[in-house]
């Protein structure tokens, strides 16, 4: 593991990965050009959890993104028309591929990216994709469109799982690895306990918790001069959490759980 593993920025991480100065790559989805274009790296996973399962846990609910129309909007019906348009094949084609003749061409009724756009996509040059095309490209470009679209079925509508997947060499290994390491999911009822910090009754506690920097404390403890010093840092942070209202929050979640055992997800 590279000595800078926990402290390097994304640019440095990409550099050491491409130059083979690290034996381990985490968040490898950020380095698809490194992982998928060569056989230099061996995927590790999915790993079994403590129960021996490889299933990825999901509760079916999340805060990834949503739309809301302002109550002060003068013409909300026009916004709904935009939503309706984005559901259509024409709307999704515009959002994902851009403008025909500029960023893609239709071949046998399916969109095919131009060589220039395909190259920037394969190179992971999202800045170019955003500033010169403006389309989503399955999240590789303007991710705003991924929040906007609904009723998405790219393979049926466009003949490929995402823009460029049908012609790009960068995804050939991705498909192979996806088949070798299939992802399974385990549905768990309820929301994680932290979700209940958003309850109106927890507004003051959430405000206090938001001032605490857990990640910074973790880094300080990890790089402490001794185990004793690490414990001192963590004990100090524990007191800060308690002062912020930890007990009050625990009692609130306990009451929710007592009223409905399926409302809170306790999964480790």
N, C-alpha and C positions, 0 to 999 in steps of 0.2 A: 504494500500500500504506500502510495506517495506520501512523504512526510507532511506535505501541504494539503492532504486530502480534505480536511475539515475547514480549511481557511481560504483556499484559493477561489478566485472568481471564475465565472463561466468561460472567459477567454483563455485563462491559464489552464483550465480543466481540458478544454478542447485541444490545446497545444500539447500537453503531456500525453493525451490519449493518442493523438496522431503520430507523435514521435516515439511511442512505446516506452515512455518514461514512467509508466504506471502499470501495475499488474491487475488493477481493479478499476472498472468504470461503473460508477453509480449513476442513476438517472440516465441510462443509456439511450432512452428515447430522444434525448437532446443531441445525440451524436450518431444519427442514422447513417450518415455517410461513412463513418468510421466502422460501425458495427456491420452494416449490411453489404458494403461493397467489397469486403475482404473476408478471408477466413482466419484472420489473425486473432479473433476473440471468440471465446467459448461462452455461450450463455449459461448462466447459473440460475436455474429456477424453471418453473415456480417451485419454491421451497415449501416443505411441509411445515405446518405450525405445530404447536405442542401436542395437538390431538392427532397428528399424522395426516391432516387434510391439506390439500393444495388449493382448495377453493378460496377465491377472493370474496371477502365478506361485503355485502351491500345491504342497505336497509330499504332500497327502492326510493329513497328521498334524498335530496341534496340541494345545496345552494350554488350549483355551478353557474346558473344564469337564468334570468327571467326578464320578462317585459312588463312594464306598467305604464299606463296612460295617465298623465296628470289630470287631476280633477279640474284644473283650470284651462285645459286644452279647449281652444275655440271650435275646432272641427274634429272631434274624436272619430267621426265616421270616416274621415280621410285616412286616419291612421289604420283603421280596420281594413280599408281597401289595400293599404300597403301590405298588411299581414296576409291578406287573401292572395295578393299577387306573388308573394314570396313562396307560397305553397305550390304554385304552378311550376311546370317544368321550365318554362321560359324564365321565371324569376330565379329559380335555383341555378339554372345555367349561367345567368348573369352574375349571381353572387359567387359561384364557385370557380367559373372559368374566365369571367371577364367579357370582352366584346369579340364577337366572331370576326375573323379577318385580322385582328390585332394580336390577341393572345392565344387564339385557338382557331382551328378550321374544322368543319364538319366532314367526316370521312365515313361513308356507308351509314349515315344517319347518326353517328356518334361523335362527340367532340374530341379532338386530338390537339394537344398543346403544340404551339410553334416550337421549333428547336431552341430558340433563344429563351423562351419562358421555361421550357423543360430543363435547360441547363441550370438556370438560376434556382429552380425548384430542387434539382438534384444536389446542388451545392449548398442548399440550406440558406440561401440568400434572401431571407424574409424581408429585409429592408428594401431590396430592389423590387420584390413582388408587390409590396405595399405601395411604394412610391411611384412605380411605373405602370402597374396594372390595377391594383386596388381590390382584387378579388380575394376570396377566402382560401382557395386551394386546399380544402380539407383541414384548415387550421394552420397551414404552413405560411399563409399570407396574412390577410386581414381577418383576425379571429372574430371580429365583430359580427360577421355574417354567420358564424357558427351559433351565436346566441339568437339570431333572428329567425333562422329557418326551422320549419316543422315539417312533419310528414316526409322525412328524408329517406330515400331509397336509391342511392347513387348507382349501384350495380344494375338495377332494372332500368333506370332512366338514362344513364350515361355509359353503361357498359364497363365500368370499372369502380373499384371500391372508393377511390379518391382521385382527383385530377392528377394525371400523369402516371398513375399506377400501372396502366396497361402498356406503357411504352418505356418506362424508366427502368434502367438496370438496378437502380438503388433499392427497388422494392422486391426484386426477385428473391433475394435471401430472406427478406422480411416475410414473404408468403411461406417459404420453406420452414422458417423457424416457427411461424404461427401454427403450422400443421404439426410440427414436432413437439411444441410446447403449448398445447391448447389451454385456454383460460376457462376455468369453470367458476361459477359464482354460487355463493350460499346466501340465500335471502334471510335476513334477520329482522324481526319486527321491531318497531320502535325507533326512536332517535337517540343518538349519543347524548350522554349527560350534558356535555358542553353546549348543546343546542338550546338547552333551557336557560342559559344565560341571557337569551334574547327575550325572555318573558318580561312583561312590564314591571312585575314585582322585583325583578333582579336588576333593574336599570342602574341603581347606585353601585351594586356589587360589580356589574360589568364595567362601569366607568373606572372603578378602582383597579380591577384586574387588567384593564387595557394599558395601564401605566407601567405594568411589570414586564420585564424583558426576559422571558424564559430562555430563549435561545442564547442570548448573551451570557446568562448565568451558567448554562450548560457548558459553553465553550470555556469560560473561566475555570469551572471545576475540572474539566478535562485536562486543562493545561496548568493546573495548580502545581506548586513545587513539591507537595507531599499529599498523601492521603488525608492527613489531619487537616491540612489547609482546604482540601476539596470538601470535606465534611463541614467545615466552618462556613464555606460559601453557600452550600446547600441548606444548612440549618438557618442561615440568615434569610435566605429566600423563602423558606418555609414560613418563617415568622411574618414576612411581608404578605404572603398569600393569606395567612390567617387574619391579619389585620385588615385585608381588603374585603373580608366577608366570606371566607371559605366555609365556616360552619353554617352560616345562614344559607349559603347555596346548597350545601349537602342536605340540610333539613328540607329545603324546598323540593329537591329532586326526590328525596325519600317520600314526601307526601304525594308527589305525582305517581311514584311507583306503587305506593300502598293503594292508591285509588284505581290504578290500572297497570298490572304487571307487564303488559305488552307495550306500554307507552315509552319505556326507557330501555335502551339497549346497553347491557353490561356484557361486553364481549372482549376477551383477551386472547 
